[in-house]
Each structure stands twice: as C-alpha cells, then as structure tokens.
Amino acid sequence: MSTHQHQSLKLGKSGLRWVVATALVFMTGVGMVLLFLLTVATRNRALYEQNFAWLVGVNVGVAALLALILLWLVVRLVLRLRKGKFGSRLLIKLALIIGLVGVLPGLLIYTVSYQFVSRSIESWFDVRVESALTAGLNLGRTTLDTLAADLSAKTRVAAESLARQPNPAAVLALERVREQLGAADLVLWSAAGQPLGSAGVSRFDLTPERPSPAQLRSLRTVRVMAQIEGLEEGIEGDLEAVLAAGQARIRVLALVSSPDFGIGAEPRYLQVVAPLPAALVADAMAVQVANREYQERALGRQGLQRMYIGTLTLALFLAVFGAVLLAVLLGNQLVRPLLVLAEGMREVAAGNLSPKPALTSRDELAGLTRTFAHMTQDLSDARAAVQHSMEQVDAARDNLQTILDNLTAGVVVLDPQGHLQSVNPGAARILRTPLSLHIGQPLSAVPGLENFASGVLQQFERFLSEQTPHQGGHWQQSFELTATGTTPFDEGITLIARGALLPRNERLLVFDDVSEMVSAQRAKAWGEVARRLAHEIKNPLTPIQLSAERLAMKLEGKVQPSEQAILTKSVRTIVDQVDSMKRLVNEFRDYARLPAAQLVAIDLNALVREFMALYEHAPVPVRCELAEGPVRVMADAHQVRQVLHNLVQNAQDAMNGQPEAEVQVRTARSESGKWVRLVVTDRGPGFAEHILKRAFEPYVTTKTKGTGLGLAVVKKIMEEHGGRVDVSNRLLDGRVTGAQVSLSFAVAN
C-alpha cells in the first residue's frame, strides 16, 4: 500500500469518526431538547399552546433529516456493493442484522407505547375523575361556607353585646371578645370609617385596612357580612407562601347598633378576621388547582395526544437511526480488519512486502492484522536476506565469469555426453573458432576439432574407469593440433589440457596454448645448440683457413698454370666458405650470449638521426618521420642500434630490386604518454601468414641465405628493455602493401 493510500485511508477513517461523533451528539441533543420541551409543555398550558406549532415543525424537520441520513447510508452501502469492494456484502449483512436487532424491538416498544399513551391520555379524562374533582371542590366550598357562617353568627352575638356599651367600654371589651371568637384581629369602626379600637395584630398598625363605604352601607341592611380571602392568591401563586403569610382567612363585618336610640346616634361596625385552618386551605386549594389543570388538559386533549405520539415517533426515528448507524459503525469495525487483510494480501500477491498497517484494538481480528503485519515483515526480511544472498551469488558468479572471461586459458564445460554447456572467450581465442555458437552441440561437431574432442572423451573415460585411480582428482594431457583444411587455425598448436568432474556430473575441461612456451623452449634449446656449435666449430675454422692460404703460398709458381688456376680457385673457395662459417658461428654466438641491456635515459630521436647517417647512400632509400622535440626513453643505445640495423636490413632485403622501394622509420608518442613507439615499415610483399605466427622463432625465415635469427634477437632485446615488439602487414583496400615492425619503449621519468 502506497503512502498516498495510507493517508487517504486515515483521512477517510477520521472523517467517518467525525461524522459518527457529530451524529451521536446531534441525536442526544435533539432528544434532550424535545424531552425538555415536552415536559414543560405538558405542565404549562399557555406554553404548550404558544409553541405547539413550533414543536411540531421541529419534530418534522428532525424526522426528515434523519430520513435523509438513513437514505445516504443506504445509498453508500449500495454503491460499495456495486463497486465490488471487498467486505461490502458482509457489511450489508451486519448492518441488516444489527439494524433489525435495534429496529424490531423499537417498533414493538413504539406500538406498545402508542397504545399506552393513547389509553393513558383517555383515562386521564374519565367521567368519574371529573365527578370526583367536582365533589371535592363542592365539599371544600361547603366547609368554607360553614366556617364563614359560624364565624358570622358568633360575630353577630358579639356585636349585640357591644351594642349595649358605650365606645370606651366597648373598646376595652374588644380583647375579651377576640379571645371568645378565636379571631386573629378585631377592629371597631365608627360610622365615618375611623378605627375606634382594635385587638390583635391591627392594634400595632397605624393605618389598618378599613372597609369600603359600599360594604358599610350594605351592613345597615344585612347587618352581617362574611368574606373568604386569600384562596385565589394560593391558586394562582405559591401555596406555601400564602399559608406562611396567613393570607387565607375569613373576614366578617357586623353592624353594632348604638346604645342610644336618639336621632343623632351613629352606628358602629365590628370587623373580625380569623385565619382558615392550614390543612383545610391546602386541601381546598389543591382540589381547585387539580380541577383547573384537569379542565385545561381536557380542552387540549387531542393536541396533547398528538404531541406525545409525535415525540414517540421521533424517538423511534432516533432509535432507528442509532441502530443503523451503530450497525454501520460496528460493521465497519468488524469489516475493517478484513479490508486491511485483503488489501495486504493483494499487495503481497503483487510482490509488495512493504510494512502493512495493523490495528491497535485488542480483539481477535485486530490481532490477526498484527500477525499478518509481522508475517509480512518476516517475509520482507526473508526476501531481503534471499536477495542479499542472491546478490552475493550473482556477484560471485560475475566475479567468476569475469575471471573466466579474462583467463588466457580456455575453460569448457561438457555434459556427460560431450555436449558443450558453456565456454569462455579464452577457449574461442585459443581454438580460433566461435565456440559459443555451438552451445548444446557435441564438441566433435565443431569443424576441425574432431580429433581433439575424441582425445578429450577418451581421457575422461579413462579417468572415470575403475581401473584408473583418480590421482589429484583430475587428468592432464598434451595435444598437438595440426593445421588442416578444416581446422580454424593456419598452423599447428600445442595444447595442455586438464579435465575434472563437476558436482552435477558435468565435465570441466581447461586447456592452454603452450605453443609460445614450446617455441621459447626451442629458442632456448637452439641457443644452447648455438653456443656449443660456436664453441665446437669456431676453433677448427682458423687453422683450416690458414692452412689453405699457406698451401697456396707454397705452391705458387711451382705448378703448371692450369693447375695453378685450379689451386687458386680452390683456395679462394675454402677461404670464402670459412668466412661464411665464421659469420654463421658469430651469429650463433650473438644469439646465445646476448649481453644484458644497460638501460639509461637516451633521446631516441637523436639516436635515430645518428643511425640514419649510415644509410645516406644506401641503394634502398631510408626516410624517417620523428616526433616533435626530444623523445627520452629507457634503452641501451648499442642494442637499439643493433635492432634498427636488423630491421632496416630486413626491409631493404625484402624490397631488393623492387621499383619505388623505400624504408620508413618513425617515432610517435602513445596517447597515455607512457610509451614511445619506433616503427619500421617497407613496401615489400609483407609477411606470409605462417611466418607471422612464428616470426620470432629462431631459424624461421624466407631468405635463402638467412639464418632466421634477426627477429629472434630483436624480440630478445625488447624483452630485456621491458618493451614489446609487434609485426604485421600493411593493408590497403584488402591488399598487402608492405610489412611493419613496431617497437614500444618506456618513457624515461
């Protein structure tokens, strides 16, 4: 899983969690608000009537919003299913199961609650309840009227007793009358409404509440008037405050006749205030409040029923939404580990063993994701170890292949039937044939290698036979491959071959071209022969020459002229042949006893110019092209002159009698600046192919009178100088235009 996908997954998870948390908070808040409004509205008729439409609108809006959210969840699940996302079917099943578990009980509870609310509300307004409330209200009123009538009768009797007393005596009797009546307060009023005296609470009040003129006029007719006060305040306000303040009371006004029966006599009025019993007041007021609330609810019965049912419906929607949301959330929690596992498995199947996400919860599915992540990490570590091992194997194979490619020896692997399995460039170079083109074919099928293949197979058969002990675990044999019309090489080569078995029963064949080694051994042998010949032959040559010359001197003039001519000719022949043999012996001596080179820094250009002075008047002209400036090399000047003399002489001999003959000597610096090349070229017929391959072997020459030691001496001298010598033909349009010998000298520091 890539980094972008991980970030998208995290963002998706955080977004889903945010939506879920917001939805839960919203549901809880809406439920609490509606429950509070319902409670307040059912207890407050005015508030209920004012906010009924608003509450209905909120209910409808919340229901619509929840329906949209549910629809969005359903559409999202359907889209996941259509896209074929892993776990969609399982998520739908889990959502359906958990949703049904939440919805079905919710529907059952809703049905029961609907019936219960409907029946309960109807039971609130039963006729018997209304009759009981009416009877209680009448009972309370009757009791209060009875108390008021009793106090009125007592007050009338008291007023009659006071009517016979003058004002001063009547005022003094008020306290006694109050105690007899059990009243809280008594006030004796004059006809003008002025207090004449008081007993009880009002005696400390400077301005007691006086009756109205209308009440006083009515008293002259009815003589006694009773009034119950304070109950309305308790019904509309706080009952406990009314009881604590003593506002529930009976106020009685009675006419006190004047004791004088004259025309100018003024009546008096007795006011009695007695508190009502607290229990009676509380019961009466409770009955009145209950009756009022009952009547109010009876008026809004249908609306109240709709409100309760609407709230229940909203609660059902909240329950359904919560159930579905919980189903999706729990389903997501169950499916999420499976999704993580599925995505990880797809990546592992595709070869991606990068670290996989793991869930941190403690359930079994999350533990499975952690186990899978650990397993993937172990696989990644194992693959890294295998890759490291493979890299080491590849590096070892590359190193081995590099070694094989750079080996001068040939390395060939054969199967048990002798078919080529692999070859290195050294084998193709030694055998002068592209062996890689014959992979899978028998070695004997390579043109020109039939005899070599037969000999190799015979050696392996002997090596594997029980009669032959495996000394050293390999066999070794030399092979002489002669040049024929079918062989890829122009001259015979000598090979040293070694064979061994490989672990898979394959055959390993290693061989090397020892032709140069054989040539060197031959050169060494020829040097030894030359040294001995020079020693054995040189000594008799001088006596032979001296004897022939002495014989010619002694017989001169003593023989006939014809015999003298024969004698002179014979002596000259003997002397010439002895000189020729001396020169041959000297060449043998020079090849066998070449002195060690004394390397010093010399100017090669100056040495070449000095050497060229010897060939100014040569029959074959010699032209030089020298590099600019002095060219200092490490060399022995005497041996370099000898090399130049041999090369120039060979070039002139190759062009003897040829028109436009010319020898060219030139010097040039290498690109690296560490070597200087001295090149001698001619316009002769060039070297034959078989001569090129053996040009540096002694006694290999095309001259009729040559010994073949010239290039052998040149090579030996260059080896002493730490340089190299190369011979080749000059080609122009595929035609040989001359020979070229190149000498490489190290530059002096």
PEURFEN-V437809 format. One record per residue. N is the residue number from 1. PSI is psi in degrees with one decimal (none if undefined). Layout:
# PEURFEN-V437809
n psi
N PSI
N PSI
This chain:
# PEURFEN-V437809
n psi
1 130.0
2 170.3
3 -40.1
4 -40.3
5 -40.3
6 -44.5
7 -41.3
8 -41.6
9 -42.6
10 -44.1
11 -41.1
12 -43.3
13 -45.6
14 -38.7
15 -42.6
16 -42.7
17 -39.4
18 -43.1
19 -45.0
20 -46.2
21 -42.6
22 -43.6
23 -42.8
24 -43.8
25 -41.2
26 -46.5
27 -46.5
28 -45.2
29 -46.3
30 -43.6
31 -44.3
32 -41.9
33 -46.5
34 -38.0
35 -42.6
36 -45.1
37 -39.5
38 -44.1
39 -46.2
40 -42.4
41 -37.5
42 -19.4
43 -10.1
44 103.9
45 -41.1
46 -45.9
47 -39.2
48 -44.5
49 -36.5
50 -37.5
51 10.7
52 -48.1
53 -40.6
54 -42.1
55 -39.8
56 -43.3
57 -42.1
58 -42.6
59 -46.3
60 -42.5
61 -46.1
62 -40.5
63 -42.9
64 -42.8
65 -44.2
66 -37.3
67 -40.8
68 -41.6
69 -43.2
70 -41.8
71 -40.6
72 -41.2
73 -41.3
74 -45.2
75 -40.3
76 -41.9
77 -40.5
78 -41.5
79 -41.1
80 -40.2
81 -41.8
82 -34.6
83 -7.4
84 26.5
85 141.5
86 134.2
87 -1.6
88 -46.4
89 -42.9
90 -39.8
91 -40.8
92 -42.8
93 -45.6
94 -40.7
95 -42.6
96 -44.1
97 -51.8
98 -37.3
99 -43.7
100 -39.0
101 -34.5
102 -34.5
103 -46.1
104 -50.0
105 -34.7
106 -42.0
107 -41.3
108 -46.2
109 -38.0
110 -43.9
111 -47.0
112 -42.8
113 -38.1
114 -47.6
115 -40.7
116 -44.4
117 -44.6
118 -47.7
119 -36.8
120 -43.9
121 -40.0
122 -35.9
123 -24.3
124 -29.7
125 39.1
126 150.2
127 -37.1
128 -37.0
129 -43.1
130 -40.2
131 -39.9
132 -41.1
133 -40.5
134 -43.7
135 -41.4
136 -39.3
137 -43.0
138 -39.1
139 -42.1
140 -40.6
141 -42.3
142 -43.0
143 -45.2
144 -40.4
145 -37.6
146 -44.2
147 -41.3
148 -41.0
149 -39.9
150 -43.8
151 -33.5
152 -42.3
153 -43.5
154 -37.6
155 -36.2
156 -43.4
157 -42.5
158 -37.8
159 -37.2
160 -37.0
161 -32.1
162 -22.3
163 -25.4
164 -0.9
165 145.9
166 173.7
167 -47.8
168 -41.2
169 -35.9
170 -38.0
171 -38.5
172 -23.9
173 -3.8
174 -38.0
175 -38.8
176 -41.2
177 -39.8
178 -41.7
179 -37.4
180 -38.3
181 -16.2
182 28.9
183 162.6
184 -25.8
185 140.1
186 138.3
187 132.1
188 117.2
189 148.7
190 173.1
191 -26.1
192 0.3
193 21.6
194 137.1
195 125.7
196 -28.2
197 162.4
198 159.0
199 141.6
200 -143.3
201 -37.1
202 -14.8
203 -19.1
204 0.9
205 121.9
206 -29.2
207 76.2
208 155.1
209 122.6
210 155.8
211 156.4
212 156.1
213 -33.3
214 -41.1
215 -38.4
216 -39.4
217 -38.6
218 -34.6
219 -30.4
220 -20.1
221 -49.8
222 -16.6
223 -32.2
224 135.8
225 127.1
226 143.7
227 131.3
228 126.7
229 154.1
230 -14.3
231 -35.7
232 -37.6
233 -36.8
234 -34.3
235 -41.8
236 -27.2
237 -136.2
238 117.2
239 -42.5
240 -37.8
241 -38.4
242 -44.3
243 -40.1
244 -35.1
245 -7.5
246 27.8
247 -21.8
248 108.9
249 169.8
250 122.6
251 124.1
252 130.1
253 130.7
254 146.5
255 128.7
256 111.0
257 151.0
258 142.1
259 -17.8
260 136.2
261 22.3
262 173.6
263 -33.5
264 3.8
265 136.8
266 141.0
267 162.7
268 165.2
269 133.3
270 124.8
271 123.7
272 130.1
273 119.2
274 133.9
275 147.2
276 149.9
277 137.4
278 -41.2
279 -40.8
280 -43.0
281 -43.2
282 -44.7
283 -43.0
284 -43.7
285 -37.6
286 -41.1
287 -40.7
288 -43.3
289 -44.4
290 -40.3
291 -41.1
292 -47.1
293 -38.0
294 -44.1
295 -39.3
296 -44.8
297 -32.7
298 -37.1
299 -36.9
300 33.5
301 -46.3
302 -44.0
303 -39.8
304 -40.6
305 -43.6
306 -37.7
307 -46.1
308 -43.8
309 -39.2
310 -41.1
311 -40.6
312 -40.9
313 -43.8
314 -41.2
315 -36.4
316 -45.3
317 -41.8
318 -40.9
319 -43.0
320 -46.6
321 -46.9
322 -38.8
323 -46.9
324 -43.4
325 -42.5
326 -37.0
327 -45.6
328 -43.0
329 -48.7
330 -38.6
331 -40.3
332 -41.2
333 -34.8
334 -38.0
335 -28.0
336 -46.6
337 -36.9
338 -38.6
339 -42.5
340 -43.1
341 -43.4
342 -44.3
343 -42.0
344 -39.6
345 -39.8
346 -41.9
347 -41.0
348 -41.1
349 -31.8
350 -2.5
351 4.4
352 108.8
353 27.9
354 161.5
355 132.8
356 147.8
357 146.8
358 141.9
359 148.5
360 -6.6
361 167.9
362 8.8
363 175.3
364 -38.4
365 -42.2
366 -38.9
367 -33.8
368 -39.9
369 -39.0
370 -40.6
371 -42.1
372 -40.3
373 -42.0
374 -41.7
375 -42.8
376 -40.4
377 -41.0
378 -42.3
379 -41.0
380 -44.2
381 -40.5
382 -42.1
383 -38.8
384 -41.0
385 -42.3
386 -43.1
387 -40.0
388 -43.4
389 -42.1
390 -39.0
391 -40.9
392 -41.5
393 -44.2
394 -40.8
395 -42.3
396 -40.1
397 -42.5
398 -41.9
399 -43.6
400 -41.4
401 -40.5
402 -41.7
403 -45.0
404 -40.0
405 -28.8
406 1.8
407 137.0
408 -23.7
409 155.1
410 136.1
411 123.2
412 136.5
413 126.3
414 148.9
415 174.2
416 -22.7
417 0.9
418 14.4
419 144.6
420 128.4
421 -43.2
422 152.0
423 158.6
424 163.3
425 -28.7
426 -37.1
427 -43.9
428 -35.7
429 -41.6
430 -43.4
431 -1.3
432 40.4
433 144.0
434 87.3
435 -24.5
436 -21.6
437 -11.8
438 18.6
439 132.9
440 -9.0
441 158.6
442 148.8
443 -31.2
444 -15.2
445 -9.7
446 125.3
447 132.5
448 -8.4
449 21.0
450 -48.7
451 -40.5
452 -44.1
453 -41.4
454 -43.7
455 -39.4
456 -45.1
457 -37.8
458 -41.6
459 -39.8
460 -37.1
461 -43.5
462 -41.4
463 -36.1
464 -9.3
465 150.3
466 -23.2
467 -20.7
468 118.5
469 144.9
470 84.5
471 116.8
472 -0.1
473 15.9
474 166.8
475 155.8
476 136.2
477 145.6
478 145.9
479 134.6
480 112.8
481 112.3
482 150.2
483 125.3
484 -175.9
485 -21.4
486 -11.7
487 148.4
488 -6.2
489 153.0
490 -15.2
491 161.5
492 146.1
493 153.9
494 126.0
495 141.5
496 113.1
497 144.8
498 136.4
499 148.7
500 164.8
501 141.5
502 165.5
503 -34.7
504 30.2
505 22.6
506 163.1
507 128.2
508 125.6
509 119.9
510 128.1
511 158.4
512 147.5
513 112.6
514 21.8
515 -42.7
516 -36.9
517 -42.7
518 -40.3
519 -40.8
520 -40.5
521 -39.4
522 -41.9
523 -40.8
524 -41.1
525 -43.7
526 -36.2
527 -42.1
528 -41.5
529 -43.2
530 -41.6
531 -44.3
532 -40.5
533 -42.8
534 -37.0
535 -40.0
536 -30.6
537 -35.3
538 -36.5
539 -45.0
540 -16.3
541 -42.1
542 -45.3
543 -37.1
544 -45.0
545 -45.0
546 -38.3
547 -40.6
548 -41.9
549 -39.2
550 -40.0
551 -39.3
552 -38.1
553 -40.2
554 -36.4
555 -1.3
556 124.1
557 -1.8
558 -2.0
559 170.3
560 155.1
561 -39.2
562 -40.0
563 -32.7
564 -39.5
565 -41.1
566 -39.7
567 -46.1
568 -44.1
569 -41.2
570 -41.9
571 -42.2
572 -39.5
573 -43.2
574 -43.9
575 -44.0
576 -41.7
577 -35.4
578 -41.3
579 -40.5
580 -42.6
581 -33.2
582 -45.0
583 -41.1
584 -42.3
585 -37.7
586 -39.2
587 -42.5
588 -43.1
589 -43.1
590 -39.7
591 -39.7
592 -28.2
593 43.2
594 126.0
595 156.9
596 142.8
597 138.7
598 95.3
599 124.3
600 163.4
601 120.0
602 160.7
603 108.7
604 -37.0
605 -42.2
606 -39.7
607 -39.5
608 -41.1
609 -42.1
610 -39.9
611 -35.6
612 -22.2
613 -24.8
614 -18.3
615 26.4
616 -36.9
617 26.9
618 149.0
619 -31.1
620 115.2
621 148.2
622 122.8
623 141.6
624 147.3
625 108.9
626 149.7
627 153.7
628 140.7
629 176.7
630 142.4
631 101.9
632 127.5
633 163.5
634 111.6
635 165.3
636 114.2
637 -40.2
638 -44.8
639 -33.2
640 -40.0
641 -39.7
642 -40.7
643 -48.1
644 -42.7
645 -45.3
646 -45.6
647 -45.2
648 -40.1
649 -42.6
650 -40.6
651 -41.9
652 -40.6
653 -35.6
654 -27.0
655 18.4
656 122.9
657 5.6
658 132.2
659 152.8
660 35.4
661 141.9
662 138.7
663 134.6
664 130.8
665 125.1
666 154.2
667 148.1
668 144.3
669 147.0
670 165.1
671 -33.9
672 -18.1
673 4.5
674 -9.9
675 153.2
676 131.1
677 133.7
678 113.1
679 130.8
680 121.8
681 155.9
682 178.5
683 30.0
684 -164.2
685 -8.7
686 -175.5
687 142.1
688 156.4
689 -41.3
690 -24.3
691 -38.2
692 -36.1
693 -22.3
694 29.4
695 -28.4
696 5.6
697 142.8
698 144.1
699 18.8
700 108.6
701 160.9
702 -3.8
703 143.9
704 -29.3
705 4.8
706 158.7
707 -15.7
708 17.6
709 -6.9
710 -58.9
711 -29.1
712 -40.9
713 -40.4
714 -45.3
715 -40.7
716 -39.6
717 -43.1
718 -34.7
719 -38.2
720 -30.5
721 -3.6
722 18.4
723 -159.1
724 159.8
725 136.0
726 138.8
727 143.5
728 171.2
729 146.0
730 128.6
731 142.2
732 112.6
733 37.7
734 4.8
735 139.4
736 124.9
737 8.4
738 179.7
739 158.3
740 131.8
741 126.3
742 128.4
743 134.8
744 123.2
745 144.4
746 137.8
747 137.6
748 137.1
749 none
